Amino acid sequence: MRVVVTGSSGLIGQALCSHLTGSGHSVVRVVRSRVRPDESALRWDPEAGTIDVDGLEGVDAVVNLAGAGIGDSRWSEARKRVLVESRTRSTALLAGALAGLDLKPRVFASASAIGIYGERADEILTEQSPPGNDFLASLCVHWEAEAAPAAEAGIRVVCARTGVVLSRKGGALPKLLPLFKLGLGGRFGSGAQWWSWITLDDEVRAIAWVLENDVRGPVNLTAPNPVTNREFTRVLSTILSRPARFPVPTFGPRLLLGSELADALLFTSARVRPAVLESSGFAFSHASLEEGLRSMLNPPAS
């Protein structure tokens, strides 16, 4: 397949491009910078509403991973607008451009997040569960809605609702490891909140899967066995052979990050099940947290 990817410089985007190329697909990145004549890339400017439409003609699939980092800075009202607009504008631009093509792609996979479910305590959530009512849930609802023009034009659209992505290269894990290695790690708050996670390897394999298999609509990109934060803490400390005796009270992260962002990243409970992936036959490489963490922290000797 010839696959167009936005957000290719991010953690997931880099890994996805590498995976697709290694699987024999041709990858075309969408970038904001000037494109060199020898570079397999297209140029766009979501703020200006421009994209190289001609370069999209005849591609097989498009993956949209564009969006400002949720946890990169405190959530002021201005920052919230950036988070929303960086997602809705880019998705709307792509969906509109794809809908107007003569040779349309077969599939448009656009990023979303399990933040759409909001705070749900112990409720088991699937793609059929209704959205929550906080800021992230509202953001995700509007984000997914912007892909509608592509679906209305007959393109198979997938909204990839990603959970907590685990990788040594970025995301939450590298921030936790130094404290846990020093024996200073611990649960966040009560530790009862559910963390729905997925390894980076399974994340990119799942995206590639939805490109090649007939699934559509929302798809939860999470492992089949979510864990509470207390269990996550136990497993990580066991693998590192370090104690985890220092629970982090809620007021600490809330003071550092602001209440909304801290709650969204650390204290919101979402017990998500990847029902669509499971029913479509996707096989996870890392279905259990211990298996996934060991694969990253104790890789086999080469």
Rosetta blueprint (number, residue, H / E / L):
1 M L
2 R E
3 V E
4 V E
5 V E
6 T E
7 G L
8 S L
9 S L
10 G L
11 L H
12 I H
13 G H
14 Q H
15 A H
16 L H
17 C H
18 S H
19 H H
20 L H
21 T H
22 G H
23 S L
24 G L
25 H L
26 S E
27 V E
28 V E
29 R E
30 V E
31 V E
32 R L
33 S L
34 R L
35 V L
36 R L
37 P L
38 D L
39 E L
40 S L
41 A E
42 L E
43 R E
44 W E
45 D E
46 P L
47 E L
48 A L
49 G L
50 T E
51 I E
52 D L
53 V H
54 D H
55 G H
56 L H
57 E L
58 G L
59 V L
60 D L
61 A E
62 V E
63 V E
64 N E
65 L L
66 A L
67 G L
68 A L
69 G L
70 I L
71 G L
72 D L
73 S L
74 R L
75 W L
76 S L
77 E H
78 A H
79 R H
80 K H
81 R H
82 V H
83 L H
84 V H
85 E H
86 S H
87 R H
88 T H
89 R H
90 S H
91 T H
92 A H
93 L H
94 L H
95 A H
96 G H
97 A H
98 L H
99 A H
100 G L
101 L L
102 D L
103 L L
104 K L
105 P L
106 R L
107 V E
108 F E
109 A E
110 S E
111 A E
112 S E
113 A E
114 I H
115 G H
116 I H
117 Y H
118 G L
119 E L
120 R L
121 A L
122 D L
123 E L
124 I E
125 L E
126 T L
127 E L
128 Q L
129 S L
130 P L
131 P L
132 G L
133 N L
134 D L
135 F H
136 L H
137 A H
138 S H
139 L H
140 C H
141 V H
142 H H
143 W H
144 E H
145 A H
146 E L
147 A L
148 A H
149 P H
150 A H
151 A H
152 E H
153 A L
154 G L
155 I L
156 R E
157 V E
158 V E
159 C E
160 A E
161 R E
162 T E
163 G L
164 V E
165 V E
166 L E
167 S E
168 R L
169 K L
170 G E
171 G E
172 A L
173 L H
174 P H
175 K H
176 L H
177 L H
178 P H
179 L H
180 F H
181 K H
182 L L
183 G L
184 L E
185 G L
186 G L
187 R L
188 F E
189 G L
190 S L
191 G L
192 A L
193 Q L
194 W E
195 W E
196 S L
197 W E
198 I E
199 T E
200 L H
201 D H
202 D H
203 E H
204 V H
205 R H
206 A H
207 I H
208 A H
209 W H
210 V H
211 L H
212 E H
213 N L
214 D L
215 V L
216 R L
217 G E
218 P E
219 V E
220 N E
221 L E
222 T L
223 A L
224 P L
225 N L
226 P L
227 V E
228 T E
229 N H
230 R H
231 E H
232 F H
233 T H
234 R H
235 V H
236 L H
237 S H
238 T H
239 I H
240 L H
241 S L
242 R L
243 P L
244 A E
245 R L
246 F L
247 P L
248 V E
249 P L
250 T L
251 F H
252 G H
253 P H
254 R H
255 L H
256 L H
257 L H
258 G L
259 S H
260 E H
261 L H
262 A H
263 D H
264 A H
265 L H
266 L H
267 F H
268 T L
269 S L
270 A L
271 R E
272 V E
273 R L
274 P L
275 A H
276 V H
277 L H
278 E H
279 S H
280 S H
281 G L
282 F L
283 A L
284 F L
285 S L
286 H L
287 A L
288 S L
289 L H
290 E H
291 E H
292 G H
293 L H
294 R H
295 S H
296 M H
297 L H
298 N L
299 P L
300 P L
301 A L
302 S L
